[in-house]
Amino acid sequence: MTDPTAITAGRAAPPAGGASAAARRERLGRLLQHHGAALVLLSLVAFGTVAFDSFATGANLRAVIVSSSFLAIIALGMTFVIISGGIDLSVGSLFVLGGVLAAYGSQAGALAALALPLAVCGAIGLLHGVLIARLGMAPFIVTLAGLLGVRGIMLAVSDEGATTYLVQDRAFASLGQDGPFGVTWPVLITVALAIVGVVLLQRTGFGQNVYAVGGNEDAAGLMGVPIARTKIMVYLMSGLLAGLAGALNAARLSSGVTILGIGLELDAIAAVVIGGTLLTGGVGGVTGTMAGVLLLGVIQNLINQFGSLTSAVQQVVSGAFLVLVVVAQRILSRTQRLN
């Protein structure tokens, strides 16, 4: 006679091969979500190296890295904001304001050129955080108002854009143009900030709080996570980093150009999302964002290599690629939930 418990146990236990396949699919999904941008980046670099003689030259690769460093600094702050479940649409305006204030402050020396944009942009980021965390206002509305208001401040400082301040301090200008071993200081600063960002997210209580708030704010509150303080800190960071990127760019150009930064907030969001950070919050990382920034830079450079294609093509390609990444993230997330 057959033992009923043996039959029940046999039905309850999934086949070993099926469980192993499900585990492999889940690992593959996580790998693609966290490192997909890096894999695509390597593929495009390999393609560019084979297809174009001028792509893999030291000068061209250096140009891609240098031009991407300013967006990378902004995207670093955006990574923390999006992981926490928020959004910051003001970073493009803060970037150009930071550049104008840095050039203006350079009349009083390098220290003033750095301190002025950091103080003003940091204060604006802090204000955004307080309005969102303490008053419960929607991040989209608050930072959209910041986008418009900050650009208005920039226009007021620059006489409606008619005045372009030149960098007067040579030491400050060298911060954006020089560097050891042929590597400019903005690139080195970007690398240092990325390392600090990785440590903050992965090795500190603050980083775990950011993930917890973005993953489930109600559950985070029940666990004693300081939700308001965490939100305020991420928007403060975003404002500071956008202002720093603007200041470094002003040092590189030796002037506070007033027409920059339009649409930069969208590039930063795109880089973060392409790098594997979910717009819904709770998932993401700094290394993926850095890969996303470089990926956007390489795509633009490859389009320039063709010569006959316009900058409009680059925008279309970047937009289409972003849509594909978001769709892939949804599919991967759904697959992992089913497993």
C-alpha positions as CSV (number, residue, x, y, z in Angstrom):
1,M,0.0,0.0,0.0
2,T,1.3,3.4,-0.9
3,D,2.1,5.8,1.9
4,P,-0.1,9.0,1.5
5,T,2.5,11.2,3.3
6,A,5.0,10.1,0.7
7,I,2.7,11.2,-2.1
8,T,2.0,14.6,-0.3
9,A,5.7,15.2,0.3
10,G,6.4,14.4,-3.3
11,R,3.8,16.9,-4.5
12,A,5.0,19.6,-2.2
13,A,8.6,19.5,-3.0
14,P,9.5,21.2,-6.3
15,P,11.8,19.4,-8.7
16,A,15.5,20.1,-7.9
17,G,16.1,21.1,-11.6
18,G,13.2,23.6,-11.5
19,A,14.4,25.2,-8.4
20,S,17.9,25.5,-9.7
21,A,16.6,27.0,-13.0
22,A,14.5,29.6,-11.1
23,A,17.5,30.5,-9.0
24,R,19.6,31.0,-12.1
25,R,17.0,33.2,-13.7
26,E,16.8,35.3,-10.5
27,R,20.6,35.8,-10.4
28,L,20.6,36.6,-14.1
29,G,17.8,39.2,-13.6
30,R,19.7,40.9,-10.7
31,L,22.9,40.9,-12.7
32,L,21.3,42.6,-15.7
33,Q,19.4,45.1,-13.5
34,H,22.5,46.1,-11.5
35,H,25.2,45.7,-14.2
36,G,23.4,45.9,-17.5
37,A,24.5,49.4,-18.2
38,A,28.2,48.4,-17.7
39,L,27.7,45.4,-20.1
40,V,26.2,47.6,-22.8
41,L,28.9,50.2,-22.3
42,L,31.6,47.7,-22.8
43,S,29.8,46.4,-25.9
44,L,29.6,49.9,-27.4
45,V,33.2,50.7,-26.6
46,A,34.2,47.5,-28.4
47,F,32.1,48.4,-31.4
48,G,33.4,51.9,-31.5
49,T,37.0,50.6,-31.3
50,V,36.4,48.4,-34.3
51,A,34.3,50.7,-36.4
52,F,36.1,54.0,-36.0
53,D,39.9,54.5,-35.9
54,S,39.6,57.8,-34.0
55,F,37.3,56.4,-31.3
56,A,39.8,54.5,-29.1
57,T,42.4,57.2,-29.1
58,G,43.5,58.7,-25.8
59,A,42.4,62.2,-26.8
60,N,38.9,61.0,-27.7
61,L,38.4,58.8,-24.6
62,R,39.7,61.6,-22.4
63,A,37.2,64.0,-23.9
64,V,34.3,61.6,-23.2
65,I,35.4,61.2,-19.6
66,V,36.0,64.9,-19.0
67,S,32.7,66.0,-20.5
68,S,30.8,63.3,-18.6
69,S,32.4,64.2,-15.2
70,F,30.0,67.2,-14.6
71,L,26.9,65.2,-15.4
72,A,28.3,62.4,-13.2
73,I,28.5,64.7,-10.1
74,I,24.9,65.8,-10.6
75,A,23.7,62.2,-11.2
76,L,25.4,61.1,-8.0
77,G,23.1,63.4,-6.0
78,M,20.2,62.3,-8.1
79,T,20.9,58.7,-7.3
80,F,20.4,59.3,-3.6
81,V,17.2,61.3,-4.3
82,I,15.6,58.6,-6.6
83,I,16.6,55.7,-4.3
84,S,14.8,57.6,-1.5
85,G,11.7,57.7,-3.6
86,G,11.9,61.3,-4.7
87,I,12.9,63.3,-7.8
88,D,14.9,66.6,-8.3
89,L,14.0,68.6,-11.4
90,S,16.0,71.7,-10.2
91,V,19.6,70.4,-10.7
92,G,19.9,71.8,-14.2
93,S,19.1,75.3,-13.0
94,L,21.3,74.8,-9.9
95,F,24.1,73.8,-12.2
96,V,24.0,77.0,-14.2
97,L,23.5,79.1,-11.1
98,G,26.5,77.5,-9.5
99,G,28.6,78.4,-12.5
100,V,27.5,82.0,-12.6
101,L,28.0,82.4,-8.8
102,A,31.4,80.7,-9.0
103,A,32.6,83.1,-11.8
104,Y,31.2,86.1,-9.9
105,G,32.8,84.9,-6.6
106,S,36.2,84.4,-8.3
107,Q,36.7,88.1,-8.1
108,A,37.4,87.6,-4.4
109,G,39.6,84.5,-4.9
110,A,39.3,80.7,-5.3
111,L,37.8,80.1,-1.9
112,A,34.9,82.5,-2.5
113,A,34.4,81.0,-6.0
114,L,33.8,77.6,-4.4
115,A,32.0,78.7,-1.2
116,L,29.4,81.0,-2.8
117,P,27.8,78.4,-5.2
118,L,28.0,75.7,-2.6
119,A,26.3,77.8,0.1
120,V,23.5,79.1,-2.2
121,C,22.8,75.8,-4.0
122,G,23.1,73.9,-0.8
123,A,20.6,76.2,0.9
124,I,18.1,75.8,-2.0
125,G,18.5,72.0,-1.8
126,L,17.9,72.2,2.0
127,L,14.7,74.3,1.4
128,H,13.5,71.7,-1.1
129,G,14.1,68.9,1.5
130,V,12.3,70.8,4.3
131,L,9.2,71.5,2.1
132,I,9.1,67.9,1.0
133,A,9.8,66.2,4.3
134,R,8.2,68.5,6.8
135,L,5.3,69.9,4.9
136,G,4.5,66.8,2.8
137,M,4.7,68.5,-0.5
138,A,5.2,66.5,-3.7
139,P,8.9,66.3,-4.8
140,F,7.9,66.9,-8.4
141,I,6.0,70.2,-7.7
142,V,8.6,71.5,-5.2
143,T,11.6,70.9,-7.5
144,L,9.7,72.0,-10.6
145,A,9.2,75.3,-8.8
146,G,12.8,75.3,-7.9
147,L,13.8,74.8,-11.5
148,L,11.9,77.9,-12.5
149,G,12.8,80.0,-9.4
150,V,16.5,79.1,-9.5
151,R,16.8,80.1,-13.2
152,G,15.1,83.4,-12.3
153,I,17.7,84.0,-9.6
154,M,20.4,83.3,-12.2
155,L,18.9,85.7,-14.6
156,A,18.7,88.4,-11.9
157,V,22.4,87.9,-11.0
158,S,23.5,88.0,-14.6
159,D,21.3,91.0,-15.7
160,E,18.8,88.8,-17.7
161,G,21.8,86.9,-19.1
162,A,23.4,90.0,-20.6
163,T,26.4,89.8,-18.3
164,T,28.8,86.9,-18.4
165,Y,31.2,86.9,-15.5
166,L,34.7,85.8,-16.3
167,V,36.8,83.7,-13.9
168,Q,39.4,86.2,-12.4
169,D,41.3,83.8,-10.2
170,R,43.9,81.7,-11.9
171,A,44.0,79.1,-9.1
172,F,40.3,78.5,-9.4
173,A,40.5,78.2,-13.2
174,S,43.3,75.6,-12.9
175,L,40.9,73.5,-10.8
176,G,38.8,72.9,-13.9
177,Q,41.6,72.8,-16.5
178,D,44.6,71.2,-14.9
179,G,45.4,68.0,-13.0
180,P,48.1,65.4,-12.3
181,F,49.2,62.9,-14.9
182,G,47.1,64.5,-17.6
183,V,43.8,63.8,-15.7
184,T,41.9,67.0,-14.9
185,W,40.7,67.7,-11.3
186,P,37.0,67.4,-12.2
187,V,37.5,63.8,-13.2
188,L,39.5,63.0,-10.0
189,I,36.9,64.8,-7.9
190,T,34.1,62.8,-9.6
191,V,35.9,59.5,-8.9
192,A,36.5,60.5,-5.2
193,L,32.8,61.5,-4.8
194,A,31.7,58.2,-6.4
195,I,33.7,56.3,-3.9
196,V,32.3,58.3,-1.1
197,G,28.8,57.7,-2.5
198,V,29.3,53.9,-2.6
199,V,30.5,53.9,1.0
200,L,27.6,56.0,2.1
201,L,25.0,53.8,0.5
202,Q,26.5,50.4,1.3
203,R,28.4,50.9,4.5
204,T,26.6,53.5,6.6
205,G,23.3,53.7,8.5
206,F,22.4,56.7,6.4
207,G,22.6,54.7,3.2
208,Q,20.4,51.9,4.7
209,N,17.9,54.6,5.7
210,V,17.8,55.9,2.1
211,Y,17.0,52.4,0.8
212,A,14.4,51.9,3.5
213,V,12.6,55.2,2.9
214,G,12.5,54.5,-0.8
215,G,11.5,50.9,-0.5
216,N,8.6,51.4,1.9
217,E,8.2,54.6,3.8
218,D,5.5,53.4,6.2
219,A,7.5,50.3,7.2
220,A,10.6,52.5,7.6
221,G,8.8,54.8,10.0
222,L,7.6,51.8,12.0
223,M,11.3,50.6,12.2
224,G,12.3,54.0,13.6
225,V,14.0,55.3,10.5
226,P,14.3,59.2,10.6
227,I,12.3,59.7,7.4
228,A,12.2,63.5,7.4
229,R,15.9,63.9,8.2
230,T,16.9,61.3,5.5
231,K,14.8,63.2,2.9
232,I,16.3,66.5,3.9
233,M,19.8,65.2,3.6
234,V,19.4,63.7,0.1
235,Y,18.0,67.0,-1.3
236,L,20.7,68.9,0.5
237,M,23.3,66.6,-1.2
238,S,21.7,67.0,-4.6
239,G,21.8,70.8,-4.3
240,L,25.4,70.8,-3.1
241,L,26.6,68.5,-5.9
242,A,24.8,70.4,-8.6
243,G,26.3,73.6,-7.4
244,L,29.8,72.0,-7.3
245,A,29.4,70.7,-10.8
246,G,28.5,74.1,-12.0
247,A,31.4,75.7,-10.2
248,L,33.9,73.2,-11.7
249,N,32.4,73.7,-15.2
250,A,32.8,77.5,-14.8
251,A,36.5,76.9,-13.9
252,R,36.9,74.8,-17.0
253,L,35.3,77.4,-19.2
254,S,36.8,80.4,-17.3
255,S,33.4,82.0,-17.3
256,G,29.9,81.6,-15.9
257,V,27.9,80.8,-19.1
258,T,24.2,81.5,-18.6
259,I,22.8,79.3,-21.4
260,L,23.9,76.0,-20.0
261,G,21.9,73.4,-18.0
262,I,18.7,73.3,-20.0
263,G,17.5,69.7,-19.9
264,L,20.4,68.6,-17.8
265,E,18.1,67.3,-15.1
266,L,16.6,64.9,-17.6
267,D,20.0,63.7,-18.6
268,A,20.8,63.1,-14.9
269,I,17.6,61.2,-14.4
270,A,18.2,59.1,-17.5
271,A,21.7,58.2,-16.4
272,V,20.4,57.1,-13.0
273,V,17.6,55.0,-14.5
274,I,19.8,53.5,-17.2
275,G,22.2,52.5,-14.4
276,G,19.6,50.3,-12.8
277,T,18.0,52.6,-10.2
278,L,14.2,52.2,-10.1
279,L,12.2,55.4,-10.3
280,T,9.9,53.9,-7.7
281,G,12.8,54.0,-5.2
282,G,14.4,51.5,-2.9
283,V,16.8,49.9,-5.5
284,G,19.9,51.3,-7.2
285,G,23.5,52.1,-6.7
286,V,26.3,54.6,-7.5
287,T,28.4,52.3,-9.8
288,G,25.4,51.7,-12.1
289,T,24.8,55.5,-12.3
290,M,28.4,56.1,-13.3
291,A,28.1,53.5,-16.0
292,G,24.9,55.1,-17.2
293,V,26.6,58.5,-17.4
294,L,29.5,57.1,-19.4
295,L,27.0,55.2,-21.6
296,L,25.2,58.4,-22.6
297,G,28.6,60.0,-23.3
298,V,29.7,57.1,-25.5
299,I,26.4,57.1,-27.4
300,Q,26.8,60.8,-28.2
301,N,30.4,60.3,-29.2
302,L,29.6,57.4,-31.5
303,I,26.9,59.5,-33.2
304,N,29.5,62.3,-33.6
305,Q,31.9,59.7,-35.2
306,F,29.4,59.1,-38.0
307,G,29.6,62.8,-38.9
308,S,26.5,62.9,-41.0
309,L,24.1,62.5,-38.0
310,T,22.8,65.5,-36.1
311,S,22.5,66.1,-32.4
312,A,18.8,65.4,-32.7
313,V,19.6,61.8,-33.5
314,Q,21.5,61.6,-30.2
315,Q,18.4,62.8,-28.3
316,V,16.2,60.2,-30.1
317,V,18.6,57.4,-29.5
318,S,19.0,58.3,-25.8
319,G,15.2,58.6,-25.4
320,A,14.6,55.2,-27.1
321,F,17.3,53.6,-25.0
322,L,15.8,55.0,-21.8
323,V,12.4,53.5,-22.7
324,L,14.0,50.1,-23.4
325,V,15.8,50.2,-20.1
326,V,12.6,51.0,-18.1
327,V,10.7,48.3,-19.9
328,A,13.5,45.8,-19.2
329,Q,13.5,46.9,-15.5
330,R,9.7,46.2,-15.3
331,I,10.1,42.8,-16.8
332,L,13.0,41.9,-14.6
333,S,11.2,43.0,-11.5
334,R,8.1,41.1,-12.4
335,T,10.1,38.0,-13.1
336,Q,11.9,38.2,-9.7
337,R,8.6,38.6,-7.9
338,L,7.2,35.5,-9.6
339,N,10.2,33.5,-8.6
